[in-house]
Amino acid sequence: MADLDVAVVGAGFAGIYAVHAFRSAGFTVRAFEAGSGIGGTWFWNRYPGARCDVESKDYSYSFSPELEQDWSWTERYPAQPEVLRYLNHVADRFRLWPDIQLNTRVTAASWDADRSQWTVTTGDGERRTARFLLSAVGCLSAYQVPSVPGLETFAGPWYHTSRWPADGVDFTGRRVGLIGTGSTGIQIAPEIAAVAEQLYVFQRTANFAVPNRNRAIDPDWERAFKTDYRSYRKQAQESFLGVPIAGTGRPALAEPPAEIQRTLMDRWQAGGGMPFLGAYTDVLVDRAANDLVAEFMRDRIRETVADPALGQLLSPRAYPVGAKRLCQSDDYFAMFNQPNVTLVDIRSAPVQSVSPTGLRTADAFYEVDALVFATGFDAISGALRQIDVRGAGGVPLTEKWAAGPRSYLGLAPAGFPNMFIVTGPGSPSVFSNMVLSIEQHVEWIRDCLVHATSHGVSTVEAKPSAEDAWMAHVTEVAYATVFPLADSWYVGANIPGKPRVFTPYLGGVGPYRARCDAVAAAGYEGFALD
Ligand SMILES: Cc1cc2nc3c(=O)[nH]c(=O)nc-3n(C[C@H](O)[C@H](O)[C@H](O)COP(=O)(O)OP(=O)(O)OC[C@H]3O[C@@H](n4cnc5c(N)ncnc54)[C@H](O)[C@@H]3O)c2cc1C
């Protein structure tokens, strides 16, 4: 008999809820977490300026009405320390600590067909067996440092934003080089610029950003909002992005230009990326409609940045707005008006090497005291590929995924019995309010395990034909949008040699949930239950 019913890898939003959900359903469960604390994304990403860009009323668990009533967020978009406090509160409140094992990296997991169980091996050689393996390793947790020749010779400190020192870094009076201008780079840059003597922002790709208009939560608003939180959550579950958004319901291309400007400006003033992109129905599927919105955003950059040439350089042109994760910031573009901030275009003059005192590009040398890499993650499949996972017949997951990650419904890879992935490839995952998507996956998997157990089923495995059909659908939906037009981490373009495959499901959170529910109602259609 296996040591555990469920072995969970990771203790971020997904692993934490999995421990609670499986334990409440009567399963024995243990979460193995590499970090010295829980929280995942919110444990590791402690860089200044780190905050979520989905509103706190949405980016929070919905499984406990009491929790959602009792917890009060201080801000519309809470900063990292507050989200981490929240997750620790959840672990305390539901007494999850005994079933979470910190400082434990899972290095291997192999399927034992004779015993119908998984053997999980950890970094210090511990082996535990479990009937089911649940990957909660995160879509954005395998961080990525580009290989720059000479980095090891750099005399000053260098940091990756996803492994930021817990006691912070003081850049006061320092010359700092920042590499990476995605969501994180845009968040950290103004914080560094506020104290550094000089900040060099090395930009390969200009990025779009909408304002946050972050603000403190008004207690009167909170009280009123919480009177109907349940029906709000229901709307979120049925929505497209996992957040209820009131769009116009009309295509931009059918709208008079002045009306488009008015609508977009209203949303720009209100702040937030999802309401902005969701204003019109055709922005993410029609390049001409997308161009209208992109031009509106470029106008905002040009009117903010005093130097016109700099404004041009900061204006994204290489891809449709929304096709890379839309950044949010109230002060990124205005920061370039500060005399201590320099934008360095490394598209035209790429980084060549690092020396002890700085960074050399194709046309200049920049002396710096510290380097910051905001260069993101080997997204969606990276953390799972780092584990030696072997399924039926000893086949490695990396071999199965050689041409790109795939699974049935983003939940279960064929050939890997009794293995499930939270927000895996083929699910809405990073193209949604992830907390809501995580809850939906954990609950679906829990119900599947309850079904299997109560029906005497020892193995649950996605059928290859179901996986093929689902991934074909994921691709078909993606290629009807503007997303594949960008070299983004959504398609793995930021990782040298990674196969270029678009795996987030763009069919919408609500329709996706309905599909998963229908699969369950049909006796787990597409799965072999043995
Ligand atoms: C800076 C930042 C801001 C974000 N903001 C938002 C936002 O506003 N809205 C949104 O929807 N999403 C946001 N995200 C995405 C975010 O990752 C998810 O919302 C969510 O936190 C993911 O939770 P998770 O539990 O699935 O994964 P994670 O939080 O990544 O947790 C995975 C955990 O697994 C552990 N782990 C990995 N491999 C192993 C192993 N082999 N052995 C043991 N443990 C392992 C890791 O240490 C980590 O703690 C953001 C991401 C980042 C990086």
The ligand as an ORCA input file, in Angstrom:
! r2SCAN-3c Opt
* xyz 0 1
  C       5.803     38.445    -10.330
  C       4.564     37.677    -10.710
  C       3.331     38.281    -10.623
  C       2.186     37.555    -10.942
  N       0.982     38.191    -10.893
  C      -0.130     37.511    -11.237
  C      -1.425     38.143    -11.210
  O      -1.556     39.310    -10.908
  N      -2.492     37.398    -11.573
  C      -2.392     36.101    -11.952
  O      -3.403     35.485    -12.267
  N      -1.199     35.480    -11.951
  C      -0.078     36.150    -11.620
  N       1.137     35.519    -11.659
  C       1.200     34.088    -11.971
  C       1.374     33.282    -10.669
  O       2.454     32.433    -10.860
  C       0.076     32.537    -10.333
  O      -0.958     33.471    -10.173
  C       0.106     31.688     -9.061
  O       0.773     32.308     -8.007
  C       0.686     30.324     -9.361
  O       0.541     29.479     -8.255
  P       1.068     27.984     -8.346
  O       0.884     27.397     -7.009
  O       0.457     27.301     -9.495
  O       2.609     28.105     -8.714
  P       3.790     28.832     -7.924
  O       3.297     29.957     -7.118
  O       4.842     29.105     -8.932
  O       4.303     27.720     -6.903
  C       4.964     26.575     -7.353
  C       5.815     26.089     -6.218
  O       6.364     24.833     -6.594
  C       7.652     24.740     -6.082
  N       8.388     23.765     -6.870
  C       8.685     23.800     -8.191
  N       9.377     22.715     -8.544
  C       9.518     21.966     -7.422
  C      10.135     20.731     -7.141
  N      10.755     20.032     -8.091
  N      10.090     20.239     -5.873
  C       9.463     20.941     -4.895
  N       8.862     22.135     -5.102
  C       8.891     22.630     -6.354
  C       8.217     26.138     -6.221
  O       9.272     26.349     -5.303
  C       7.000     26.985     -5.903
  O       6.972     27.336     -4.560
  C       2.295     36.218    -11.363
  C       3.547     35.627    -11.479
  C       4.674     36.343    -11.165
  C       6.016     35.668    -11.297
*
